[in-house]
Amino acid sequence: MLKPGSRAPEVALNDQHGAAFRLSALHGHKNAVLFFYPRDETAICTKEACAFRDSYADFMAADTAVIGISDDDTASHHGFAQHWRLPFTLLSDVEGRARKAFGVGRWLGLLPGRATFVIDKQGIVRAVIDDRFNAERHVRDALAALRG
């Protein structure tokens, strides 16, 4: 898994609307909080996404884009975002390229991992949160990293 101080690799995936997204487009403009999660509409993943939603104004105040990534397709992301009124970008990583580039492996060899990366405006990873079960910790620690 990438460590703080590493340059964030390029992420070029489609969002929940089918539009192309490139992480590098944020460089020089916005910080990014990139959270990898296993599946749309599952208990812990929904709790995590809703925690990011509920703190979205805090991330916007910190000039930070929130971006969720899972292996689900764009249609699944679209439904998930609508169902839970998620105001941020969800990227479809069906082939696992972004997950591999960031070094987010599988838990017990089965489930995609859960990890959050705080990336500054220059594209440098400033914090990594790796907690499979405590969804709220990802939000709390990401905000602390942005403030600190």
Backbone bond lengths (Angstrom), bond angles and torsions (degrees), N, CA, C in turn:
res aa  C-N    CA-C-N  psi(-1)  N-CA   C-N-CA  omega(-1)  CA-C   N-CA-C  phi
1 M - - - 1.448 - - 1.527 109.06 -
2 L 1.321 115.95 141.28 1.463 120.20 177.77 1.520 110.35 -57.53
3 K 1.306 115.75 149.20 1.459 122.86 179.76 1.525 109.36 -112.08
4 P 1.346 117.47 157.50 1.460 119.91 173.58 1.528 110.35 -54.64
5 G 1.315 115.44 139.58 1.461 122.38 -176.72 1.517 113.00 98.71
6 S 1.337 116.96 -15.68 1.472 121.60 178.04 1.523 110.17 -76.42
7 R 1.317 115.32 151.51 1.462 119.63 171.84 1.519 107.51 -78.30
8 A 1.321 116.15 132.54 1.467 120.98 178.40 1.527 109.24 -69.20
9 P 1.326 117.35 132.02 1.464 119.16 177.13 1.533 110.76 -69.76
10 E 1.303 115.96 161.57 1.457 120.47 177.03 1.527 109.48 -66.74
11 V 1.300 114.70 139.21 1.459 122.33 172.32 1.519 105.62 -119.34
12 A 1.306 117.07 119.58 1.466 122.08 178.66 1.526 106.70 -131.05
13 L 1.330 115.64 96.33 1.458 122.63 -175.62 1.524 109.48 -138.47
14 N 1.321 116.10 170.74 1.462 121.03 175.64 1.521 110.25 -93.54
15 D 1.338 114.57 143.97 1.462 119.83 178.85 1.524 111.57 -89.58
16 Q 1.316 116.32 -174.97 1.464 122.02 -176.21 1.530 113.33 -64.62
17 H 1.319 117.67 -12.38 1.465 121.56 177.47 1.531 111.69 -101.90
18 G 1.330 116.36 0.36 1.466 120.99 -178.23 1.517 113.47 86.83
19 A 1.325 117.31 3.17 1.470 121.41 -179.48 1.525 110.28 -82.79
20 A 1.318 115.72 145.99 1.464 121.66 177.79 1.528 109.98 -71.18
21 F 1.317 115.80 139.93 1.466 122.52 178.42 1.526 107.78 -131.27
22 R 1.339 115.64 138.24 1.469 121.70 174.70 1.526 107.89 -128.83
23 L 1.316 116.46 125.49 1.462 121.44 178.71 1.526 110.64 -58.67
24 S 1.312 117.32 -37.98 1.463 121.22 -177.98 1.532 112.66 -61.57
25 A 1.321 118.39 -19.79 1.468 121.00 177.93 1.533 111.31 -65.96
26 L 1.330 117.05 -19.95 1.467 120.69 179.18 1.529 112.20 -84.52
27 H 1.345 117.52 -20.13 1.466 121.02 -176.00 1.527 110.73 -55.98
28 G 1.312 114.30 131.05 1.456 120.64 -179.59 1.519 113.35 85.00
29 H 1.352 117.55 -8.44 1.463 120.85 -175.42 1.526 113.86 -120.21
30 K 1.333 115.95 -44.59 1.463 120.72 -174.95 1.514 110.84 -143.44
31 N 1.326 115.23 150.72 1.458 121.29 165.83 1.527 106.23 -73.56
32 A 1.321 115.71 167.42 1.470 119.64 176.42 1.521 109.37 -138.89
33 V 1.319 114.87 141.27 1.459 121.74 168.39 1.515 104.82 -115.81
34 L 1.318 114.16 113.03 1.465 122.32 -176.67 1.522 107.00 -106.81
35 F 1.343 116.83 114.13 1.459 117.63 178.98 1.522 110.67 -115.46
36 F 1.327 114.27 124.04 1.460 122.53 176.39 1.521 107.42 -91.25
37 Y 1.314 116.40 132.39 1.463 120.63 179.32 1.528 108.60 -138.92
38 P 1.338 117.70 156.76 1.467 120.26 -173.86 1.535 116.42 -69.39
39 R 1.332 119.22 -50.65 1.475 120.22 -170.88 1.516 112.52 -154.43
40 D 1.325 115.89 142.51 1.462 121.91 171.21 1.533 109.82 -63.45
41 E 1.318 115.18 146.67 1.471 123.53 172.11 1.523 115.55 64.42
42 T 1.330 118.76 17.44 1.458 120.18 173.07 1.526 107.96 -98.38
43 A 1.315 117.25 160.49 1.468 121.63 -169.10 1.529 113.83 -56.34
44 I 1.325 118.06 -58.24 1.469 119.72 -175.60 1.527 110.59 -69.99
45 C 1.321 117.42 -37.32 1.469 120.44 179.88 1.528 111.00 -65.37
46 T 1.318 116.99 -40.22 1.466 120.68 177.50 1.520 109.83 -65.67
47 K 1.331 117.30 -41.59 1.459 121.11 178.11 1.527 110.55 -60.43
48 E 1.331 116.43 -42.61 1.462 120.93 179.35 1.529 111.27 -65.48
49 A 1.323 117.02 -49.27 1.468 120.37 -179.36 1.528 110.79 -60.48
50 C 1.321 117.21 -40.52 1.466 120.03 179.31 1.527 111.59 -69.71
51 A 1.327 117.56 -31.79 1.466 120.11 175.62 1.534 109.91 -66.00
52 F 1.331 116.98 -41.19 1.473 119.58 174.92 1.529 109.91 -63.72
53 R 1.329 117.34 -41.22 1.478 121.26 177.48 1.531 110.70 -59.20
54 D 1.333 116.11 -46.68 1.466 120.45 -176.14 1.524 112.70 -67.80
55 S 1.322 117.61 -21.79 1.473 122.01 177.50 1.527 112.25 -106.52
56 Y 1.310 116.75 12.11 1.461 121.46 -174.79 1.533 112.38 -56.66
57 A 1.321 117.82 -40.75 1.471 120.89 179.96 1.535 110.61 -61.50
58 D 1.328 117.44 -36.15 1.464 120.96 178.03 1.525 110.77 -65.77
59 F 1.329 116.37 -39.65 1.469 119.62 177.67 1.528 110.66 -67.70
60 M 1.321 117.16 -40.26 1.462 119.94 177.96 1.527 110.59 -63.49
61 A 1.327 117.08 -39.19 1.463 121.05 178.47 1.529 111.09 -64.71
62 A 1.329 117.12 -26.31 1.467 122.35 177.57 1.530 111.54 -91.17
63 D 1.333 117.10 14.25 1.465 123.04 178.25 1.538 111.16 55.28
64 T 1.345 114.63 49.07 1.459 121.26 -172.40 1.517 111.96 -129.46
65 A 1.324 115.68 130.15 1.461 121.88 173.42 1.529 108.76 -85.58
66 V 1.318 116.61 133.97 1.464 122.34 175.84 1.527 107.24 -100.81
67 I 1.340 115.76 130.29 1.460 120.74 -175.95 1.519 108.68 -137.55
68 G 1.329 116.34 121.60 1.456 121.43 176.06 1.518 109.67 -99.26
69 I 1.343 116.46 143.76 1.464 121.39 179.74 1.521 109.40 -134.20
70 S 1.322 116.23 130.01 1.465 120.90 170.54 1.522 108.90 -144.98
71 D 1.324 115.16 176.73 1.463 121.45 -179.77 1.527 112.64 -78.54
72 D 1.330 117.26 -6.19 1.466 120.31 -178.92 1.527 111.09 -66.19
73 D 1.326 115.91 154.86 1.461 119.90 179.80 1.533 111.12 -79.88
74 T 1.322 116.01 173.15 1.465 120.94 -175.25 1.531 111.75 -64.02
75 A 1.320 118.03 -35.06 1.474 120.63 179.30 1.529 110.35 -64.86
76 S 1.320 116.58 -42.53 1.460 120.08 177.49 1.529 110.43 -62.61
77 H 1.337 117.05 -44.15 1.464 120.85 178.22 1.524 111.43 -61.62
78 H 1.322 116.42 -40.68 1.463 120.03 -179.56 1.533 110.09 -60.55
79 G 1.324 116.58 -47.15 1.463 120.79 179.15 1.521 112.28 -64.24
80 F 1.331 116.70 -41.63 1.464 122.37 179.37 1.527 109.96 -62.14
81 A 1.324 116.82 -46.92 1.469 121.31 -179.64 1.524 111.19 -62.82
82 Q 1.322 117.30 -41.27 1.463 120.12 178.88 1.522 111.39 -68.29
83 H 1.326 116.52 -46.22 1.456 121.33 -177.45 1.530 112.13 -56.96
84 W 1.334 116.79 -42.41 1.462 121.17 -175.22 1.530 112.99 -105.52
85 R 1.340 116.95 7.53 1.472 122.44 178.33 1.534 111.42 53.94
86 L 1.316 114.18 52.46 1.460 120.19 -179.53 1.528 108.83 -83.81
87 P 1.331 117.90 121.11 1.472 120.87 -174.87 1.526 114.76 -86.90
88 F 1.319 117.75 2.81 1.460 120.97 -173.70 1.524 111.13 -113.52
89 T 1.308 115.19 172.99 1.458 123.76 -177.37 1.528 110.99 -75.73
90 L 1.337 115.96 135.56 1.462 122.72 170.99 1.523 106.93 -118.06
91 L 1.331 116.46 126.31 1.457 121.30 -178.06 1.519 111.17 -107.18
92 S 1.315 114.57 141.32 1.459 122.13 -179.81 1.530 109.73 -94.95
93 D 1.332 115.49 116.65 1.465 122.24 -179.10 1.533 109.10 -116.27
94 V 1.333 115.65 55.89 1.466 122.27 -174.09 1.532 111.66 -55.57
95 E 1.311 117.72 -37.85 1.461 121.30 -178.17 1.534 112.92 -87.55
96 G 1.345 117.46 -5.34 1.459 121.39 177.11 1.515 115.49 74.54
97 R 1.333 118.08 17.63 1.472 120.66 -178.19 1.530 112.50 -65.34
98 A 1.321 116.99 -45.28 1.471 119.61 -179.26 1.526 110.17 -67.96
99 R 1.315 116.64 -42.45 1.464 121.52 178.82 1.534 109.76 -57.30
100 K 1.325 116.48 -44.14 1.463 121.30 179.77 1.528 110.65 -66.94
101 A 1.328 117.67 -43.65 1.464 121.61 -178.34 1.534 111.80 -61.41
102 F 1.327 117.07 -34.37 1.463 121.18 179.39 1.527 111.96 -89.36
103 G 1.333 117.13 -7.50 1.455 121.06 178.20 1.514 114.45 76.46
104 V 1.324 116.24 27.22 1.465 120.51 178.75 1.524 107.64 -90.15
105 G 1.320 115.52 103.74 1.455 120.91 -175.87 1.515 113.79 -83.63
106 R 1.301 114.63 -162.01 1.462 122.25 179.07 1.519 109.30 -104.66
107 W 1.311 115.70 147.44 1.447 122.04 177.76 1.520 108.27 -90.54
108 L 1.317 116.77 126.65 1.471 123.38 -175.95 1.525 111.83 57.36
109 G 1.318 115.86 22.24 1.452 120.58 179.86 1.511 114.74 73.39
110 L 1.332 117.46 1.15 1.464 121.37 -174.77 1.520 113.77 -114.76
111 L 1.323 116.05 -58.12 1.462 121.01 -172.65 1.524 111.38 -90.72
112 P 1.329 117.20 136.47 1.464 119.29 174.38 1.531 109.76 -57.26
113 G 1.316 116.69 142.19 1.461 121.60 -178.06 1.516 113.80 -71.72
114 R 1.332 113.40 167.57 1.464 122.13 177.83 1.525 106.90 -120.26
115 A 1.313 117.54 118.95 1.469 121.32 178.70 1.524 108.60 -153.01
116 T 1.327 115.33 149.05 1.461 121.65 179.61 1.523 108.90 -124.47
117 F 1.328 115.11 136.85 1.463 122.43 179.81 1.522 108.87 -119.93
118 V 1.327 116.39 127.74 1.462 122.05 173.95 1.520 105.60 -98.46
119 I 1.330 115.88 121.87 1.465 122.53 -174.04 1.530 108.56 -121.36
120 D 1.327 116.32 129.22 1.467 118.96 -178.99 1.526 111.62 -80.22
121 K 1.309 115.78 178.38 1.470 121.20 -175.78 1.531 113.39 -65.38
122 Q 1.325 116.83 -17.95 1.459 120.37 177.97 1.532 111.97 -91.89
123 G 1.321 116.83 0.15 1.462 120.54 178.00 1.517 114.43 87.22
124 I 1.339 116.79 19.03 1.462 121.83 -179.96 1.532 109.31 -100.36
125 V 1.334 116.09 133.47 1.466 121.23 177.13 1.531 107.70 -70.74
126 R 1.323 116.51 122.59 1.466 121.81 -179.12 1.523 112.56 -102.82
127 A 1.333 117.73 -23.53 1.470 120.86 178.74 1.520 108.93 -156.34
128 V 1.336 114.73 150.42 1.462 121.88 176.10 1.519 107.13 -130.69
129 I 1.316 116.36 128.57 1.463 122.48 176.91 1.520 107.02 -114.74
130 D 1.324 115.49 121.34 1.462 121.24 -176.97 1.534 107.75 -128.10
131 D 1.322 116.45 91.84 1.466 121.98 179.77 1.513 106.97 -141.72
132 R 1.318 117.34 111.46 1.462 122.01 -173.47 1.524 114.52 -69.01
133 F 1.336 117.36 -26.22 1.457 119.26 -171.19 1.523 115.54 -117.81
134 N 1.326 118.81 -23.06 1.453 121.41 -177.29 1.529 109.77 -95.98
135 A 1.322 115.07 85.98 1.462 121.16 -175.30 1.525 112.35 -61.50
136 E 1.322 117.68 -40.11 1.464 120.68 -177.67 1.526 111.80 -65.88
137 R 1.320 117.47 -28.23 1.467 120.66 179.35 1.524 110.69 -60.60
138 H 1.319 117.51 -36.13 1.459 120.76 -179.58 1.527 110.29 -59.62
139 V 1.314 116.56 -43.96 1.462 121.42 -179.05 1.524 110.19 -69.42
140 R 1.311 116.72 -49.83 1.469 122.44 -178.04 1.535 111.00 -58.64
141 D 1.333 117.02 -48.66 1.465 120.43 -177.76 1.530 111.99 -70.78
142 A 1.325 117.87 -33.32 1.468 119.96 177.08 1.524 110.38 -65.49
143 L 1.331 117.52 -43.86 1.462 120.30 177.76 1.526 110.98 -63.62
144 A 1.317 116.48 -40.85 1.477 119.64 178.86 1.518 110.32 -62.27
145 A 1.309 118.27 -41.39 1.471 121.66 179.33 1.531 110.86 -63.66
146 L 1.312 117.12 -38.98 1.463 120.94 179.80 1.534 110.85 -68.42
147 R 1.309 116.26 -33.83 1.470 121.06 -178.41 1.527 112.66 -82.46
148 G 1.364 115.31 -22.67 1.456 118.41 -169.07 1.471 116.07 -100.48
